[in-house]
């Protein structure tokens, strides 16, 4: 394996300054110290494919899972704190609330696949509607020459891996992004959105959404 280091350092380059506020990394935010959403799948084993140890993200096929995913709230000590926010992650799967799903669908409906979940609270009562969520659109849009990050090549899926370890400053090729408001990278687990989706999420006042600028990661 080899690594091409394009180190992140201060200050911003002029090109990065011009890119500021254009694209954002999107994902669930960190919980405050000691906090976490204690949720789990009640039917995890039945949702996995035979021979697999993981649950695949939704792909848009209504018959993908043999039964409806069922999430349960299991707070430590039976307390009701730790309820999931609008955006959470469990075993690498995005879990989103109904309000967040509506924003995603309103801004870029073709980019996502969802799977509605049953959700049971710790006392056995039904909880708010939650969904598994997956970004289907994948774009090779990173401007590698104009970005600062670590690019690892070798035995990786698709042949290389984009690492943000130690910090990164990312630029994207607008001619590849086109009119897309959100897209996943084929060379990492990262998902990025544009200013339009970022502003819609901020206006909605959703909890648990993290949106750092891609030029300062």
Secondary structure by P-SEA (a helix, b strand, c coil): cccccccccccccaaaaaacccccccccccccccccccccccccccccccccccccccccccccccccbbbbbbccccccccccccccccccbbbbcaaaaaaaaacccccbbbbbbbbbcccccccccccccccccccccccccccbbbbbbccccccbbbbccccbbbbbcccccccccbbbbccccbbbbcaaaaaaaaaaccccccccccccc
